[in-house]
Amino acid sequence: MSFDLFVWHEPEPITPALAETKLRQWHEGESDVFRANPAVPAMFAALLGRFPPGTEVWSGDPSPSDTVLHLSVVWSRAGEVGAAVVALAREHGLICYEPQTHLLNPNAAGHVAAFTLTSADGPDVPDPTSKRIDERIGHLGLDNHFLALERSDGWFVRVGYGPAAGTEPGRYALEYREGTPKEHYRTETPDRTEATRLLTEFLAGADTYKRRHTWRPPI
């Protein structure tokens, strides 16, 4: 099983639906879907400098292009390579689209995500869905000990897992912060469902999580 990413240039921000449409047209043979841009081969060279052809990260060696890059990564290295691709795309002013989850990250210049999901291991996810959040909660563990959802104004909620988050194994640390460090609170739970609800309720604009738990300032 492979993890596929596509990288190209857009002059304006686009939606995941439009990205999907463009890829479908390209796969169907339309030649003018993507325009050549010098940033595409420049990023390709930088990426291969880090992950050369023939190495174990690729399920198929990527082909050079000045319009669109199709990058097929072995699943076990998806987090590492995906994060590197997103970072290089951002550095070169390109967009990166993940068709498996319809994730566009980063978008073209000028786009600001309302929410961004970050973790200890894996690429950032702009404007995640509730389903995506639940999937990422399921990947928390000793080597991937937190998942945070930050709003564009800097307010955030965060779920930590296990000793690296200051809890016993199997327990979740829940946190939220509204503005200043004085408005930062924490609690713990053994319930994965509650960990997920903290993030999805914050995403939906609800604050019912405040009334379900007893919160205290972090030590």
MARBA-3410 file (N, C-alpha, C, O; in Angstrom, 1 decimal):
219
0.8,-1.2,0.0,0.0,0.0,0.0,0.9,1.2,0.0,1.8,1.3,0.8 ~ 0.5,2.2,-0.8,1.3,3.4,-0.9,0.6,4.6,-0.5,-0.7,4.6,-0.4 ~ 1.3,5.7,-0.2,0.8,7.0,0.3,1.2,8.0,-0.8,2.3,8.2,-1.1 ~ 0.2,8.5,-1.5,0.4,9.3,-2.7,0.2,10.8,-2.4,-0.8,11.2,-1.8 ~ 1.1,11.6,-3.0,1.0,13.1,-2.9,1.2,13.7,-4.2,2.0,13.1,-5.1
0.5,14.8,-4.5,0.7,15.5,-5.7,1.1,17.0,-5.4,0.5,17.6,-4.5 ~ 2.0,17.5,-6.1,2.5,18.9,-5.8,2.5,19.7,-7.1,3.0,19.2,-8.2 ~ 2.0,20.9,-7.1,2.0,21.8,-8.2,1.9,23.2,-7.8,1.7,23.5,-6.6 ~ 1.9,24.1,-8.7,1.8,25.6,-8.4,0.4,26.1,-8.7,-0.2,25.7,-9.7 ~ -0.1,26.9,-7.8,-1.4,27.6,-8.0,-1.2,29.1,-7.7,-0.5,29.4,-6.7
-1.7,30.0,-8.5,-1.5,31.4,-8.3,-2.4,32.0,-7.2,-2.1,33.0,-6.6 ~ -3.5,31.2,-6.9,-4.5,31.7,-5.9,-4.9,30.5,-5.1,-4.7,29.3,-5.5 ~ -5.4,30.7,-3.8,-5.9,29.6,-3.0,-7.0,28.8,-3.7,-7.8,29.4,-4.4 ~ -7.0,27.5,-3.5,-8.1,26.7,-4.1,-8.6,25.8,-3.0,-8.1,25.7,-1.9 ~ -9.7,25.1,-3.4,-10.4,24.2,-2.4,-9.9,22.7,-2.7,-9.4,22.5,-3.8
-10.0,21.8,-1.8,-9.7,20.4,-2.0,-10.6,19.9,-3.2,-10.1,19.0,-4.0 ~ -11.8,20.3,-3.3,-12.7,19.8,-4.4,-12.1,20.2,-5.8,-12.1,19.4,-6.7 ~ -11.6,21.4,-5.9,-11.0,21.9,-7.1,-9.7,21.1,-7.4,-9.5,20.8,-8.6 ~ -8.9,20.9,-6.4,-7.7,20.1,-6.6,-8.0,18.7,-7.1,-7.3,18.2,-8.0 ~ -9.1,18.1,-6.5,-9.5,16.8,-7.0,-9.9,16.8,-8.4,-9.6,15.9,-9.2
-10.7,17.8,-8.8,-11.1,17.9,-10.2,-10.0,18.1,-11.1,-10.0,17.4,-12.2 ~ -9.0,18.9,-10.8,-7.9,19.1,-11.6,-7.1,17.8,-11.8,-6.6,17.5,-12.9 ~ -6.9,17.1,-10.8,-6.2,15.8,-10.9,-6.9,14.8,-11.7,-6.3,14.1,-12.5 ~ -8.2,14.8,-11.6,-9.0,13.9,-12.4,-8.9,14.2,-13.9,-8.7,13.3,-14.7 ~ -8.9,15.5,-14.2,-8.8,16.0,-15.6,-7.4,15.6,-16.1,-7.2,15.2,-17.3
-6.4,15.8,-15.3,-5.0,15.5,-15.7,-4.9,14.0,-15.9,-4.2,13.6,-16.9 ~ -5.4,13.1,-15.1,-5.4,11.7,-15.3,-6.1,11.3,-16.6,-5.7,10.3,-17.2 ~ -7.1,12.1,-16.9,-7.9,11.7,-18.1,-7.2,12.2,-19.4,-7.7,12.1,-20.5 ~ -6.0,12.9,-19.2,-5.2,13.3,-20.4,-5.3,14.7,-20.8,-4.7,15.1,-21.8 ~ -6.0,15.6,-20.1,-6.0,17.0,-20.4,-4.7,17.6,-20.2,-4.1,17.4,-19.1
-4.1,18.2,-21.2,-2.7,18.7,-21.1,-2.5,20.1,-20.5,-1.4,20.4,-20.1 ~ -3.6,20.9,-20.4,-3.4,22.2,-19.9,-4.0,22.5,-18.5,-4.2,23.6,-18.2 ~ -4.1,21.4,-17.8,-4.7,21.6,-16.4,-3.7,22.3,-15.5,-4.1,23.2,-14.7 ~ -2.4,21.9,-15.6,-1.4,22.5,-14.7,-0.4,23.3,-15.6,0.0,22.8,-16.7 ~ 0.1,24.4,-15.1,1.0,25.2,-15.9,2.4,25.0,-15.3,2.6,24.8,-14.1
3.4,25.0,-16.2,4.8,24.9,-15.8,5.2,26.0,-14.9,4.8,27.2,-15.1 ~ 6.0,25.7,-13.9,6.5,26.7,-13.0,7.9,26.2,-12.5,8.1,25.0,-12.2 ~ 8.9,27.1,-12.5,10.3,26.7,-12.2,10.4,26.2,-10.7,11.4,25.5,-10.4 ~ 9.4,26.5,-9.9,9.5,26.0,-8.5,9.3,24.5,-8.4,9.8,23.9,-7.5 ~ 8.6,23.9,-9.4,8.3,22.5,-9.3,9.6,21.7,-9.5,9.9,20.9,-8.6
10.4,21.9,-10.6,11.6,21.1,-10.6,12.6,21.5,-9.5,13.4,20.6,-9.1 ~ 12.6,22.7,-9.0,13.5,23.1,-7.9,13.1,22.3,-6.7,14.0,21.8,-6.0 ~ 11.8,22.2,-6.4,11.4,21.4,-5.2,11.8,19.9,-5.4,12.2,19.2,-4.5 ~ 11.6,19.4,-6.6,11.9,18.0,-6.9,13.4,17.7,-6.7,13.7,16.7,-6.1 ~ 14.2,18.6,-7.1,15.7,18.4,-6.8,16.0,18.4,-5.3,16.8,17.6,-4.8
15.3,19.3,-4.6,15.6,19.4,-3.1,15.0,18.1,-2.4,15.7,17.6,-1.5 ~ 13.9,17.6,-2.9,13.3,16.4,-2.3,14.2,15.2,-2.5,14.4,14.4,-1.6 ~ 14.7,15.1,-3.8,15.6,13.9,-4.1,16.9,14.0,-3.4,17.6,13.0,-3.2 ~ 17.3,15.2,-3.1,18.5,15.4,-2.3,18.4,14.8,-0.9,19.4,14.4,-0.3 ~ 17.2,14.8,-0.4,16.9,14.2,0.9,16.5,12.8,0.9,16.9,12.0,1.7
15.7,12.4,-0.1,15.3,11.0,-0.3,15.6,10.6,-1.7,14.7,10.7,-2.6 ~ 16.8,10.1,-2.0,17.2,9.8,-3.4,16.4,8.7,-4.0,15.8,7.9,-3.3 ~ 16.3,8.6,-5.3,15.7,7.5,-6.0,16.3,6.2,-5.6,17.5,6.1,-5.4 ~ 15.5,5.2,-5.6,16.0,3.9,-5.3,16.0,3.5,-3.8,16.3,2.4,-3.4 ~ 15.8,4.5,-2.9,15.8,4.3,-1.5,14.4,3.7,-1.1,13.5,3.7,-1.8
14.4,3.2,0.1,13.2,2.4,0.6,12.0,3.3,0.8,10.9,2.7,1.1 ~ 12.1,4.6,0.8,10.9,5.4,1.0,9.9,5.4,-0.1,8.7,5.7,0.1 ~ 10.4,5.2,-1.3,9.6,5.3,-2.5,9.0,3.9,-2.9,9.7,2.9,-2.9 ~ 7.7,3.9,-3.1,7.1,2.7,-3.7,7.3,2.6,-5.2,7.1,1.6,-5.8 ~ 7.6,3.8,-5.8,7.9,3.9,-7.2,8.7,5.2,-7.3,8.3,6.2,-6.8
9.9,5.2,-8.0,10.7,6.4,-8.1,9.9,7.5,-8.7,9.3,7.3,-9.8 ~ 9.9,8.7,-8.2,9.2,9.8,-8.7,9.8,10.3,-10.0,11.0,10.2,-10.2 ~ 9.0,10.8,-10.9,9.5,11.3,-12.2,9.6,12.8,-12.2,8.7,13.5,-11.6 ~ 10.6,13.4,-12.9,10.7,14.8,-12.9,9.7,15.4,-13.7,9.2,14.8,-14.7 ~ 9.3,16.7,-13.4,8.3,17.4,-14.2,8.4,18.9,-13.8,8.9,19.2,-12.8
8.0,19.8,-14.7,8.0,21.2,-14.4,6.5,21.7,-14.2,6.3,22.8,-14.1 ~ 5.6,20.7,-14.2,4.2,21.1,-14.0,3.6,20.4,-12.7,3.1,21.2,-11.8 ~ 3.6,19.1,-12.6,3.1,18.4,-11.4,3.9,17.2,-11.0,4.4,16.5,-11.9 ~ 4.1,17.1,-9.7,4.9,15.9,-9.2,3.9,14.9,-8.6,3.0,15.3,-7.8 ~ 4.1,13.6,-9.0,3.3,12.5,-8.4,4.3,11.8,-7.5,5.3,11.2,-8.0
4.1,11.8,-6.2,5.0,11.2,-5.3,4.4,10.0,-4.6,3.4,10.2,-3.9 ~ 4.9,8.8,-4.7,4.3,7.6,-4.2,5.2,7.0,-3.1,6.3,6.6,-3.4 ~ 4.8,7.1,-1.9,5.7,6.8,-0.7,5.2,5.5,-0.1,4.0,5.2,0.0 ~ 6.1,4.6,0.4,5.7,3.4,1.2,5.0,3.9,2.4,5.4,4.9,3.0 ~ 4.0,3.1,2.8,3.1,3.6,3.9,3.8,3.7,5.2,3.5,4.6,6.0
4.8,2.9,5.5,5.5,3.0,6.8,6.4,4.2,6.9,6.7,4.6,8.0 ~ 6.6,5.0,5.8,7.4,6.2,5.9,6.5,7.4,5.5,7.1,8.5,5.3 ~ 5.2,7.2,5.5,4.3,8.3,5.1,4.4,9.5,6.0,4.5,10.7,5.4 ~ 4.5,9.4,7.3,4.6,10.5,8.2,5.8,11.4,7.9,5.7,12.6,7.8 ~ 6.9,10.7,7.9,8.2,11.4,7.7,8.3,12.1,6.4,8.6,13.3,6.3
8.0,11.3,5.3,8.2,11.9,4.0,7.1,12.9,3.7,7.3,14.0,3.1 ~ 5.9,12.7,4.2,4.8,13.6,4.0,5.1,15.0,4.6,4.8,16.0,4.0 ~ 5.6,14.9,5.8,6.0,16.2,6.5,7.1,16.9,5.7,7.0,18.2,5.6 ~ 8.0,16.2,5.2,9.1,16.8,4.4,8.6,17.4,3.1,9.0,18.5,2.7 ~ 7.7,16.7,2.4,7.1,17.2,1.2,6.3,18.5,1.4,6.4,19.5,0.7
5.5,18.5,2.5,4.7,19.7,2.8,5.6,20.9,3.1,5.4,22.0,2.7 ~ 6.7,20.6,3.9,7.6,21.7,4.2,8.3,22.3,3.0,8.4,23.5,2.8 ~ 8.7,21.4,2.1,9.4,21.8,0.9,8.4,22.5,-0.1,8.7,23.5,-0.7 ~ 7.2,22.1,-0.1,6.1,22.7,-0.9,5.9,24.1,-0.4,5.8,25.1,-1.2 ~ 5.8,24.3,0.9,5.6,25.6,1.4,6.8,26.5,1.1,6.7,27.7,0.7
8.0,26.0,1.3,9.2,26.7,1.0,9.3,27.2,-0.4,9.9,28.3,-0.7 ~ 8.8,26.4,-1.4,8.9,26.7,-2.8,7.6,27.4,-3.3,7.5,27.6,-4.5 ~ 6.7,27.7,-2.5,5.4,28.3,-2.9,4.5,27.4,-3.7,3.8,27.9,-4.6 ~ 4.5,26.1,-3.4,3.7,25.2,-4.1,2.6,24.6,-3.2,2.6,24.8,-2.0 ~ 1.6,24.0,-3.8,0.6,23.3,-3.0,0.8,21.8,-3.0,1.4,21.3,-4.0
0.4,21.1,-2.0,0.5,19.7,-1.9,-0.9,19.1,-1.6,-1.5,19.5,-0.6 ~ -1.3,18.1,-2.4,-2.6,17.5,-2.3,-2.5,16.0,-2.0,-1.8,15.3,-2.7 ~ -3.2,15.6,-1.0,-3.3,14.2,-0.6,-4.6,13.6,-1.0,-5.6,13.8,-0.2 ~ -4.8,12.9,-2.1,-6.1,12.4,-2.5,-6.8,11.4,-1.6,-8.0,11.3,-1.6 ~ -6.0,10.7,-0.8,-6.6,9.7,0.0,-7.6,10.3,1.0,-8.6,9.7,1.3
-7.2,11.5,1.5,-8.1,12.1,2.5,-8.5,13.5,2.1,-9.1,14.3,2.9 ~ -8.3,13.8,0.8,-8.7,15.1,0.2,-8.1,16.3,1.0,-8.8,17.3,1.3 ~ -6.9,16.2,1.4,-6.2,17.2,2.2,-5.3,18.0,1.4,-4.4,17.5,0.6 ~ -5.5,19.3,1.5,-4.7,20.3,0.7,-3.8,21.0,1.7,-4.3,21.8,2.6 ~ -2.5,20.8,1.6,-1.6,21.4,2.6,-0.2,21.5,2.1,0.4,20.4,1.8
0.4,22.7,2.0,-0.3,24.0,2.3,-1.0,24.4,1.0,-0.9,23.8,0.0 ~ -1.9,25.4,1.2,-2.6,26.0,0.1,-1.8,27.1,-0.5,-0.6,27.3,-0.1 ~ -2.3,27.7,-1.6,-1.5,28.8,-2.2,-1.4,30.0,-1.3,-2.1,30.1,-0.3 ~ -0.5,30.9,-1.7,-0.3,32.1,-0.9,-1.6,32.9,-0.6,-2.4,33.0,-1.5 ~ -1.7,33.3,0.6,-2.9,34.1,0.9,-3.9,33.3,1.7,-4.8,33.9,2.3
-3.8,32.0,1.7,-4.8,31.2,2.4,-4.4,31.0,3.9,-3.2,30.7,4.2 ~ -5.4,31.2,4.8,-5.1,31.0,6.2,-6.2,30.0,6.7,-7.4,30.3,6.6 ~ -5.7,28.9,7.2,-6.6,27.9,7.7,-7.3,28.4,9.0,-6.7,29.0,9.8 ~ -8.6,28.1,9.1,-9.3,28.4,10.3,-8.8,27.6,11.5,-8.7,28.2,12.6 ~ -8.5,26.4,11.3,-7.9,25.5,12.3,-6.8,24.7,11.7,-6.8,24.4,10.5
-5.8,24.4,12.6,-4.7,23.5,12.1,-4.4,22.4,13.2,-4.3,22.7,14.4 ~ -4.4,21.2,12.7,-4.1,20.1,13.6,-2.6,19.7,13.5,-2.1,19.5,12.4 ~ -2.0,19.6,14.7,-0.6,19.3,14.7,-0.4,18.1,15.7,-1.2,17.9,16.6 ~ 0.7,17.4,15.5,1.0,16.2,16.3,2.5,16.1,16.5,3.3,16.8,15.8 ~ 2.9,15.2,17.4,4.4,15.0,17.6,5.0,14.2,16.4,6.2,14.3,16.2
4.2,13.5,15.6,4.7,12.7,14.5,3.7,12.8,13.4,2.6,12.1,13.4 ~ 4.0,13.5,12.3,3.1,13.6,11.2,3.0,15.0,10.7,3.2,16.0,11.5 ~ 2.5,15.2,9.5,2.4,16.5,8.9,1.2,17.3,9.5,0.2,16.7,10.0 ~ 1.3,18.6,9.6,0.2,19.4,10.0,-1.0,19.2,9.1,-0.9,19.0,7.9 ~ -2.2,19.3,9.6,-3.5,19.2,8.9,-4.3,20.4,9.0,-4.8,20.7,10.0
-4.4,21.2,7.9,-5.2,22.4,8.0,-6.7,22.1,7.8,-7.1,21.2,7.0 ~ -7.5,22.8,8.6,-9.0,22.6,8.6,-9.4,21.1,8.5,-10.0,20.6,7.6 ~ -9.0,20.3,9.6,-9.3,18.9,9.6,-10.8,18.6,9.8,-11.5,19.4,10.3 ~ -11.2,17.5,9.3,-12.6,17.0,9.6,-12.6,16.3,10.9,-11.6,15.9,11.5 ~ -13.8,16.1,11.5,-14.0,15.3,12.7,-13.4,13.9,12.5,-12.8,13.3,13.4
-13.7,13.3,11.3,-13.2,11.9,11.0,-11.7,11.9,11.1,-11.1,11.0,11.6 ~ -11.0,12.9,10.5,-9.6,13.0,10.5,-9.0,13.1,11.9,-8.0,12.4,12.3 ~ -9.7,13.9,12.7,-9.3,14.0,14.1,-9.3,12.7,14.8,-8.4,12.3,15.5 ~ -10.4,11.9,14.7,-10.6,10.6,15.3,-9.5,9.7,14.9,-9.0,8.9,15.7 ~ -9.2,9.7,13.6,-8.1,8.8,13.1,-6.8,9.1,13.7,-6.1,8.2,14.1
-6.5,10.4,13.9,-5.2,10.8,14.5,-5.2,10.5,16.0,-4.1,10.2,16.5 ~ -6.3,10.6,16.6,-6.3,10.2,18.1,-5.9,8.8,18.2,-5.2,8.4,19.1 ~ -6.4,7.9,17.2,-6.1,6.5,17.3,-4.6,6.2,17.1,-4.2,5.1,17.4 ~ -3.8,7.2,16.6,-2.4,7.0,16.3,-1.6,7.5,17.5,-0.3,7.4,17.4 ~ -2.2,8.0,18.5,-1.4,8.5,19.7,-0.8,7.3,20.4,-1.4,6.2,20.5
0.4,7.5,20.9,1.2,6.4,21.6,2.4,7.0,22.2,2.6,8.2,22.3 ~ 3.3,6.1,22.7,4.5,6.6,23.4,5.4,7.4,22.5,6.1,8.3,23.0 ~ 5.4,7.1,21.2,6.3,7.9,20.3,5.6,9.0,19.6,6.2,9.8,18.8 ~ 4.3,9.1,19.8,3.5,10.2,19.2,2.5,10.7,20.3,1.3,10.3,20.3 ~ 3.0,11.5,21.2,2.3,11.7,22.5,1.4,12.9,22.6,0.8,13.1,23.6
1.2,13.6,21.5,0.2,14.7,21.6,-0.4,15.0,20.2,0.1,14.7,19.2 ~ -1.6,15.6,20.3,-2.4,16.1,19.2,-3.0,17.4,19.6,-3.8,17.4,20.6 ~ -2.8,18.4,18.8,-3.3,19.8,19.2,-4.1,20.4,18.0,-3.7,20.2,16.9 ~ -5.1,21.1,18.4,-5.9,21.8,17.4,-5.9,23.3,17.7,-6.4,23.7,18.8 ~ -5.3,24.1,16.9,-5.2,25.5,17.1,-6.0,26.3,16.2,-6.0,26.1,14.9
-6.8,27.2,16.7,-7.6,28.1,15.9,-6.7,29.3,15.4,-5.6,29.6,16.0 ~ -7.1,30.0,14.3,-6.3,31.0,13.7,-6.0,32.2,14.7,-5.1,32.9,14.4 ~ -6.8,32.3,15.7,-6.6,33.4,16.7,-5.6,33.0,17.8,-5.3,33.8,18.7 ~ -5.1,31.8,17.7,-4.1,31.3,18.7,-4.7,30.5,19.9,-3.9,29.9,20.6 ~ -6.0,30.4,20.0,-6.6,29.6,21.0,-6.4,28.1,20.6,-6.4,27.8,19.4
-6.3,27.2,21.6,-6.1,25.8,21.2,-6.6,24.9,22.2,-6.8,25.2,23.4 ~ -6.8,23.6,21.8,-7.0,22.5,22.7,-6.0,21.5,22.3,-5.5,21.4,21.2 ~ -5.6,20.6,23.3,-4.5,19.6,23.1,-4.8,18.4,23.9,-5.3,18.4,25.0 ~ -4.5,17.2,23.3,-4.6,15.9,23.9,-3.2,15.3,24.0,-2.5,15.2,23.0 ~ -2.8,15.0,25.2,-1.5,14.3,25.4,-1.8,12.9,25.8,-2.8,12.6,26.3
-0.8,12.0,25.6,-1.0,10.6,25.9,0.3,10.1,26.6,1.4,10.2,26.2 ~ 0.1,9.4,27.8,1.1,8.7,28.5,2.2,9.5,29.2,2.0,10.7,29.3 ~ 3.2,8.9,29.6,4.3,9.6,30.4,4.8,10.8,29.8,5.1,11.8,30.5 ~ 5.0,10.9,28.5,5.6,12.1,27.8,4.7,13.3,28.0,5.1,14.4,27.9 ~ 3.4,13.0,28.2,2.4,14.1,28.5,2.1,14.3,29.9,1.2,15.1,30.3
2.9,13.6,30.8,2.7,13.8,32.2,1.6,13.0,32.8,1.1,13.3,33.9 ~ 1.2,11.9,32.1,0.1,11.0,32.7,0.6,9.6,32.8,1.7,9.3,32.2 ~ -0.2,8.7,33.4,0.2,7.3,33.5,-0.1,6.7,32.1,-0.9,7.2,31.3 ~ 0.5,5.6,31.8,0.2,4.9,30.5,-1.3,4.6,30.4,-1.9,4.1,31.3 ~ -1.8,4.8,29.2,-3.2,4.6,29.0,-4.1,5.7,29.3,-5.4,5.6,29.1
-3.6,6.8,29.8,-4.4,8.0,30.2,-4.1,9.2,29.3,-3.0,9.3,28.7 ~ -5.1,10.0,29.1,-5.0,11.2,28.2,-5.0,12.5,29.1,-5.8,12.6,30.0 ~ -4.1,13.4,28.7,-4.1,14.7,29.3,-4.9,15.6,28.4,-4.5,15.7,27.2 ~ -5.9,16.3,28.9,-6.7,17.2,28.1,-6.3,18.6,28.5,-6.2,18.9,29.7 ~ -6.1,19.5,27.5,-5.8,20.9,27.8,-6.6,21.9,26.9,-6.9,21.5,25.8
-6.8,23.0,27.4,-7.3,24.1,26.6,-6.7,25.4,27.0,-6.4,25.6,28.2 ~ -6.5,26.3,26.1,-6.0,27.6,26.4,-6.7,28.7,25.5,-6.8,28.5,24.3 ~ -7.1,29.7,26.2,-7.9,30.8,25.6,-7.1,32.1,25.8,-7.2,32.8,26.8 ~ -6.2,32.4,24.8,-5.5,33.7,24.9,-4.2,33.5,25.7,-3.2,32.9,25.2 ~ -4.2,34.1,26.9,-2.9,34.2,27.7,-2.6,32.9,28.4,-3.5,32.1,28.6
-1.4,32.8,28.9,-1.0,31.6,29.7,-1.9,31.4,31.0,-2.0,30.3,31.5 ~ -2.4,32.5,31.5,-3.3,32.5,32.7,-4.6,31.8,32.4,-5.3,31.4,33.3 ~ -4.9,31.6,31.1,-6.2,31.0,30.7,-5.9,29.6,30.1,-6.6,29.2,29.2 ~ -5.0,28.9,30.7,-4.6,27.6,30.3,-5.0,26.6,31.4,-4.6,26.7,32.5 ~ -5.7,25.5,31.0,-6.3,24.6,32.0,-6.0,23.1,31.5,-5.9,22.9,30.3
-6.1,22.2,32.5,-5.7,20.8,32.2,-6.6,19.9,33.0,-6.9,20.2,34.2 ~ -6.8,18.7,32.5,-7.4,17.6,33.3,-7.0,16.3,32.6,-6.2,16.3,31.7 ~ -7.4,15.2,33.2,-7.0,13.9,32.7,-8.2,13.0,32.6,-9.2,13.1,33.3 ~ -8.1,12.0,31.7,-9.2,11.0,31.5,-8.6,9.7,30.9,-7.6,9.8,30.2 ~ -9.2,8.6,31.2,-8.8,7.3,30.6,-9.6,7.1,29.3,-9.3,6.1,28.6
-10.5,8.0,29.0,-11.5,7.7,27.9,-11.1,8.3,26.6,-11.0,9.5,26.5 ~ -10.8,7.5,25.6,-10.5,8.0,24.3,-11.6,8.8,23.7,-11.3,9.8,23.0 ~ -12.8,8.5,23.9,-13.9,9.2,23.4,-13.9,10.7,23.9,-14.2,11.6,23.1 ~ -13.6,10.9,25.1,-13.5,12.2,25.7,-12.3,13.0,25.1,-12.4,14.2,24.9 ~ -11.3,12.3,24.8,-10.1,12.9,24.1,-10.5,13.4,22.8,-10.2,14.6,22.4
-11.2,12.6,22.0,-11.7,13.0,20.7,-12.7,14.2,20.8,-12.6,15.1,20.0 ~ -13.6,14.1,21.7,-14.7,15.1,21.9,-14.1,16.5,22.2,-14.6,17.5,21.7 ~ -13.0,16.5,22.9,-12.4,17.8,23.2,-12.0,18.5,21.9,-12.3,19.7,21.7 ~ -11.4,17.8,21.0,-11.0,18.4,19.7,-12.1,18.7,18.8,-12.2,19.8,18.2 ~ -13.1,17.8,18.7,-14.1,17.9,17.7,-15.1,19.0,18.2,-15.7,19.7,17.3
-15.3,19.1,19.5,-16.2,20.2,20.0,-15.6,21.6,19.8,-16.3,22.5,19.4 ~ -14.3,21.7,20.0,-13.6,22.9,19.8,-13.7,23.3,18.3,-13.9,24.5,17.9 ~ -13.5,22.3,17.4,-13.6,22.5,16.0,-15.0,23.1,15.6,-15.1,23.9,14.7 ~ -16.0,22.6,16.3,-17.4,23.0,16.0,-17.8,24.3,16.6,-18.9,24.8,16.4 ~ -16.9,24.8,17.4,-17.3,26.1,18.1,-18.0,25.9,19.4,-18.5,26.9,20.0
-18.0,24.7,19.9,-18.7,24.4,21.2,-17.7,24.4,22.4,-16.5,24.2,22.1 ~ -18.2,24.7,23.6,-17.3,24.7,24.7,-17.9,23.8,25.9,-17.6,24.0,27.0 ~ -18.7,22.8,25.5,-19.3,21.9,26.5,-18.3,21.1,27.2,-18.6,20.6,28.3 ~ -17.1,20.9,26.6,-16.1,20.2,27.3,-15.7,20.9,28.7,-15.2,20.2,29.6 ~ -15.9,22.2,28.8,-15.5,22.9,30.0,-16.4,22.4,31.2,-15.9,22.5,32.3
-17.6,22.0,30.9,-18.5,21.6,31.9,-18.6,20.2,32.2,-19.2,19.7,33.2 ~ -17.9,19.3,31.4,-17.9,17.9,31.7,-16.7,17.5,32.5,-16.7,16.4,33.1 ~ -15.8,18.3,32.7,-14.5,18.0,33.5,-14.2,19.0,34.5,-14.7,20.1,34.5 ~ -13.4,18.6,35.5,-12.9,19.6,36.5,-11.5,20.0,36.0,-10.6,19.1,35.9 ~ -11.3,21.3,35.7,-10.1,21.8,35.1,-9.3,22.5,36.1,-9.8,23.2,37.0
-8.0,22.4,36.0,-7.0,23.1,36.9,-5.9,23.7,36.0,-5.6,23.1,34.9 ~ -5.2,24.7,36.4,-4.1,25.2,35.7,-3.0,24.1,35.7,-2.8,23.4,36.7 ~ -2.3,24.0,34.6,-1.2,23.0,34.6,-0.1,23.3,35.5,0.2,24.5,35.8 ~ 0.5,22.3,36.1,1.6,22.6,37.1,2.9,23.0,36.3,3.9,23.2,37.0
END
